Amino acid sequence: MNKNLKVRPLSYNGVLYPDDSKKLDEYLSNSLTHYREESVKNPYAMIVPYANYKYAKDVYGISYSQIIGESIDTVVIIAPVHKIAFEGIILPDYDLFNTPFGEMEVDKESAKFLNKYNSQYIYYDKKYHLQESGIEMQLPYIHFIFKNKVKILPIIIGISNTKITIMLSKALFELNKKIKRNFFIITAANLSKDLKYDEVIRYDENFKNALLSFNADFFSEQLAMNQIIAYGGAGVISILRYGELLNRKNVKVLKLFNTSDILDDKLKVSGYISAVFW
């Protein structure tokens, strides 16, 4: 490998997913085989959790089974910021992202296009990408399915507001028109966190219903009014706006899941969702 290439190292292996590559390979294979669901035709985006693998194995598996065999050149991965609040959209100042199976190449041409689209709010920074888990949690699945046949375009969204989600959706729409590649968008989002079971059921059902409305403004309003909970809501809103621009407004909820199903704990429950857009 060229020593001058900038590589984003692993940060959460052994913490949020298996550190051993053989065990991870077995986990991914099992997840995709046992939880595979019939794919929709020509999907362009999906919502996937960024939870610990041991809590959301079936949600990950159902999600990623949708893109097995799809013709994709670049996977755009949108994740929320956790550590440091900012207003904007952060591109990766890296050439490669490490995975337990090897490096994945960043689509630098597409990143440059987005930066040029609005450099004030869409810009490069290493430190945000170094600390965030949302993107890293997707990479083992992407590499397992596509090996090195796809590039990735990791994006981190800071503070969520209407201006940012409109800007990102329009930027991605223009990218899709101008750069002749097959893009697929993954937005990492978790739902309710550490709430009582009844609260999780209510919030997560509200999320599902708001999503199925395929109305970005309504979804954004529900989020602002705390009728739904989404850690990664800006990415979801951006995909809804993107779908509206494409005039492709189909969404299917593949699975709504909460941790009480596997932990037998109704007092401290977290929720996750898998959904695909086409």
C-alpha positions as CSV (number, residue, x, y, z in Angstrom):
1,M,0.0,0.0,0.0
2,N,1.2,3.5,-0.8
3,K,2.5,5.0,2.5
4,N,1.1,8.4,1.4
5,L,-2.5,7.2,1.4
6,K,-4.5,8.3,4.4
7,V,-6.3,5.4,6.1
8,R,-9.1,5.7,8.6
9,P,-8.3,3.0,11.2
10,L,-10.7,0.7,13.0
11,S,-12.1,2.0,16.2
12,Y,-14.9,-0.3,17.3
13,N,-13.7,-3.8,16.4
14,G,-13.9,-6.0,19.5
15,V,-16.3,-3.5,21.1
16,L,-19.4,-3.4,18.9
17,Y,-18.6,-6.3,16.5
18,P,-16.3,-9.3,16.6
19,D,-12.6,-8.6,16.5
20,D,-11.7,-12.0,15.1
21,S,-12.1,-11.9,11.3
22,K,-13.1,-15.6,11.1
23,K,-15.8,-15.2,13.7
24,L,-17.0,-12.0,12.0
25,D,-17.1,-13.8,8.6
26,E,-19.3,-16.6,10.2
27,Y,-21.5,-14.0,11.9
28,L,-22.1,-12.1,8.6
29,S,-22.8,-15.2,6.6
30,N,-25.2,-16.5,9.2
31,S,-26.9,-13.1,9.5
32,L,-27.4,-12.7,5.7
33,T,-28.5,-16.4,5.2
34,H,-31.0,-16.8,8.1
35,Y,-32.6,-13.3,7.9
36,R,-32.8,-12.9,4.2
37,E,-36.0,-11.4,2.8
38,E,-37.2,-11.1,-0.7
39,S,-35.6,-8.0,-2.3
40,V,-37.5,-5.1,-3.8
41,K,-36.7,-4.2,-7.4
42,N,-34.0,-1.6,-8.0
43,P,-33.6,-0.2,-4.5
44,Y,-31.8,3.2,-4.1
45,A,-31.5,3.5,-0.3
46,M,-32.1,1.9,3.0
47,I,-32.2,2.5,6.7
48,V,-29.9,0.3,8.8
49,P,-29.1,0.5,12.5
50,Y,-25.6,1.1,13.9
51,A,-26.2,-0.9,17.0
52,N,-23.9,-3.5,18.6
53,Y,-24.1,-6.6,16.3
54,K,-25.2,-8.9,19.1
55,Y,-28.4,-6.8,19.6
56,A,-29.5,-6.4,16.0
57,K,-28.3,-9.4,14.0
58,D,-31.6,-10.0,12.2
59,V,-32.1,-6.3,11.4
60,Y,-28.7,-6.0,9.8
61,G,-29.2,-9.3,7.9
62,I,-32.6,-8.3,6.5
63,S,-31.3,-4.9,5.5
64,Y,-28.2,-6.0,3.7
65,S,-29.9,-9.0,2.0
66,Q,-31.7,-6.4,-0.1
67,I,-28.5,-5.4,-2.0
68,I,-27.0,-8.8,-2.6
69,G,-26.6,-9.1,-6.4
70,E,-27.3,-5.4,-7.0
71,S,-25.2,-3.4,-9.5
72,I,-23.6,-0.7,-7.3
73,D,-20.5,1.4,-7.9
74,T,-20.5,3.6,-4.8
75,V,-22.2,3.1,-1.5
76,V,-23.0,6.4,0.2
77,I,-23.1,6.0,4.0
78,I,-24.8,8.7,6.1
79,A,-24.3,8.7,9.8
80,P,-25.2,11.1,12.6
81,V,-22.6,12.9,14.8
82,H,-22.3,11.9,18.4
83,K,-19.2,13.4,20.0
84,I,-18.9,17.0,18.7
85,A,-21.9,19.1,17.6
86,F,-21.6,21.2,14.5
87,E,-23.7,22.5,11.6
88,G,-22.8,20.9,8.4
89,I,-22.0,17.8,6.5
90,I,-18.5,16.2,6.9
91,L,-16.7,14.4,4.1
92,P,-13.9,12.0,4.8
93,D,-10.4,13.4,4.5
94,Y,-9.2,9.8,3.9
95,D,-8.3,7.7,0.9
96,L,-9.2,4.4,2.5
97,F,-11.3,3.1,5.4
98,N,-10.0,0.0,7.1
99,T,-12.3,-3.0,7.7
100,P,-11.5,-6.3,9.4
101,F,-11.2,-7.8,5.9
102,G,-9.0,-5.1,4.3
103,E,-9.3,-1.5,3.1
104,M,-12.2,0.0,1.2
105,E,-11.5,2.9,-1.3
106,V,-13.3,6.3,-0.8
107,D,-15.0,7.7,-3.9
108,K,-12.9,10.8,-3.9
109,E,-14.4,12.1,-7.2
110,S,-17.9,12.1,-5.7
111,A,-16.7,13.6,-2.5
112,K,-15.1,16.4,-4.4
113,F,-18.3,17.0,-6.3
114,L,-20.3,17.4,-3.0
115,N,-17.7,19.7,-1.6
116,K,-17.8,21.9,-4.7
117,Y,-21.6,21.9,-4.5
118,N,-21.5,23.8,-1.2
119,S,-18.1,24.1,0.4
120,Q,-19.4,26.2,3.2
121,Y,-21.5,23.4,4.7
122,I,-20.1,20.3,3.0
123,Y,-16.4,20.0,3.8
124,Y,-13.6,17.7,4.8
125,D,-12.5,16.8,8.3
126,K,-10.7,13.8,9.8
127,K,-11.6,14.0,13.5
128,Y,-15.3,13.5,13.2
129,H,-14.9,10.3,11.1
130,L,-12.3,9.0,13.4
131,Q,-14.6,9.0,16.4
132,E,-17.9,7.9,14.9
133,S,-19.3,4.3,14.9
134,G,-22.2,4.7,12.5
135,I,-20.2,4.3,9.4
136,E,-17.7,1.7,10.7
137,M,-20.6,-0.6,11.6
138,Q,-21.7,-0.8,8.0
139,L,-18.3,-1.6,6.4
140,P,-18.0,-5.3,7.3
141,Y,-21.4,-6.1,5.6
142,I,-20.5,-4.0,2.6
143,H,-17.1,-5.6,2.2
144,F,-18.5,-9.1,2.8
145,I,-21.1,-8.6,0.0
146,F,-19.1,-6.7,-2.6
147,K,-15.4,-7.2,-1.6
148,N,-13.5,-4.4,-3.3
149,K,-15.8,-4.0,-6.2
150,V,-17.5,-0.9,-4.8
151,K,-16.2,2.4,-3.4
152,I,-17.7,4.1,-0.4
153,L,-18.6,7.7,0.3
154,P,-19.0,8.2,4.1
155,I,-20.8,11.3,5.2
156,I,-21.5,12.6,8.8
157,I,-24.3,15.0,9.5
158,G,-24.0,17.4,12.4
159,I,-26.9,19.3,13.8
160,S,-30.2,18.4,12.1
161,N,-32.2,21.2,10.5
162,T,-34.3,21.8,7.4
163,K,-31.5,23.7,5.6
164,I,-29.0,20.8,6.0
165,T,-31.4,18.0,4.9
166,I,-32.6,20.0,1.8
167,M,-29.0,20.8,0.9
168,L,-27.8,17.2,1.2
169,S,-30.8,15.7,-0.7
170,K,-30.2,18.2,-3.5
171,A,-26.5,17.6,-3.5
172,L,-27.0,13.8,-3.8
173,F,-29.6,14.3,-6.5
174,E,-27.2,16.4,-8.6
175,L,-24.4,13.9,-7.9
176,N,-26.6,11.1,-9.2
177,K,-27.3,13.1,-12.4
178,K,-23.8,14.3,-13.1
179,I,-21.5,11.5,-12.1
180,K,-22.2,8.4,-14.2
181,R,-22.2,5.7,-11.4
182,N,-24.7,3.5,-9.7
183,F,-25.1,5.0,-6.3
184,F,-26.8,3.4,-3.3
185,I,-27.4,5.2,-0.1
186,I,-27.4,3.8,3.4
187,T,-28.4,5.9,6.3
188,A,-27.5,4.7,9.8
189,A,-30.2,5.3,12.4
190,N,-31.2,3.9,15.7
191,L,-34.6,4.4,17.3
192,S,-35.7,4.5,21.0
193,K,-32.9,4.0,23.5
194,D,-33.0,2.7,27.1
195,L,-36.8,3.4,27.6
196,K,-39.6,1.3,29.1
197,Y,-41.1,-1.3,26.7
198,D,-44.5,0.5,26.3
199,E,-42.7,3.8,25.4
200,V,-40.5,2.1,22.8
201,I,-43.5,0.4,21.2
202,R,-45.3,3.8,20.9
203,Y,-42.3,5.8,19.7
204,D,-41.2,3.2,17.2
205,E,-44.6,2.6,15.8
206,N,-44.9,6.4,15.3
207,F,-41.6,6.3,13.5
208,K,-42.8,3.6,11.2
209,N,-46.0,5.4,10.4
210,A,-44.3,8.7,9.8
211,L,-41.8,7.0,7.5
212,L,-44.5,5.2,5.5
213,S,-46.2,8.6,4.8
214,F,-43.2,9.4,2.6
215,N,-43.5,13.1,3.6
216,A,-40.2,14.6,4.6
217,D,-41.8,17.7,6.2
218,F,-44.3,15.7,8.2
219,F,-41.5,13.3,9.4
220,S,-39.4,16.3,10.4
221,E,-42.3,17.8,12.3
222,Q,-42.9,14.6,14.2
223,L,-39.3,14.4,15.1
224,A,-39.2,18.1,16.3
225,M,-42.3,17.5,18.4
226,N,-40.8,14.4,20.0
227,Q,-43.5,12.2,18.7
228,I,-40.8,10.0,17.3
229,I,-37.2,9.2,18.3
230,A,-34.4,8.7,15.8
231,Y,-30.7,8.9,16.4
232,G,-29.9,9.6,12.8
233,G,-33.1,11.3,11.9
234,A,-31.4,13.9,9.6
235,G,-30.2,11.1,7.3
236,V,-33.7,9.6,7.1
237,I,-35.2,13.0,6.3
238,S,-32.5,13.5,3.6
239,I,-33.4,10.2,2.0
240,L,-37.1,11.1,2.0
241,R,-36.3,14.5,0.3
242,Y,-34.0,12.7,-2.1
243,G,-36.8,10.2,-3.0
244,E,-39.2,13.1,-3.6
245,L,-36.7,14.7,-6.0
246,L,-36.3,11.3,-7.8
247,N,-40.1,10.9,-7.8
248,R,-39.5,7.4,-6.4
249,K,-41.6,7.3,-3.3
250,N,-41.8,3.7,-2.3
251,V,-40.6,2.5,1.1
252,K,-41.0,-0.8,2.8
253,V,-40.4,-1.5,6.5
254,L,-38.6,-4.8,6.6
255,K,-38.4,-5.2,10.3
256,L,-39.1,-3.2,13.5
257,F,-37.3,-4.8,16.4
258,N,-36.5,-4.0,20.1
259,T,-34.1,-5.5,22.5
260,S,-36.8,-6.9,24.8
261,D,-37.1,-9.8,22.4
262,I,-33.6,-11.1,23.2
263,L,-32.8,-9.6,26.6
264,D,-36.0,-10.2,28.5
265,D,-35.8,-6.7,29.9
266,K,-38.9,-4.5,29.7
267,L,-37.5,-1.6,31.7
268,K,-34.5,-0.6,29.5
269,V,-35.3,-1.2,25.9
270,S,-33.9,0.0,22.6
271,G,-35.4,-0.1,19.2
272,Y,-34.1,-0.6,15.6
273,I,-35.6,-0.6,12.2
274,S,-34.8,-1.9,8.7
275,A,-36.4,-0.2,5.7
276,V,-35.7,-0.1,2.0
277,F,-36.6,2.6,-0.6
278,W,-37.2,2.0,-4.3
